[in-house]
Amino acid sequence: MENLAFELIGQGRREEAHAILVGQEYERQKGIYADGMAGLSAGIRDEVENIIETQKREAYENLAISVVIISFLVVLWSVSFT
């Protein structure tokens, strides 16, 4: 609709362009667009939150594995010197 309004302005038909941009159909289309963008934004936000949670879980798992391995190595090191 904006493209049509720009075309009308380019043709010198400003009042018709203005009527399109303040009309009910334009407002309805803006609402549809806004709802779509809100849904997309929510979907992206949810996906990012899921990725962050997965990364946190993996970080904690890696930390736990590291602690176990380091503990095992400390035990081996202390045994080797006794």
C-alpha positions, 0 to 999 in steps of 0.5 A: 500500500505504501508503494501505491501511495508513493506512486500516487505522490509521484503522479501528483495525486497527494490526496489519494495517497493520503487517503490510502495511508489514513484508511481503515484497510491500511490500518488493518494491514498494519495490524496484520503486519505488527502481529506477524512481527510480534510473533516472529520476535517471540519465536526468535526470543524463544529460540534464543532462550532455548539455545542459551539454556542448552549452552548453560547446561553443556557448560555445567556438564563440561565443568563437572567432567573437568572437575572429575578429570582434574580430581582423578589426575590429582589422585594419580599425581599424588599416588605417583609421588608416594 
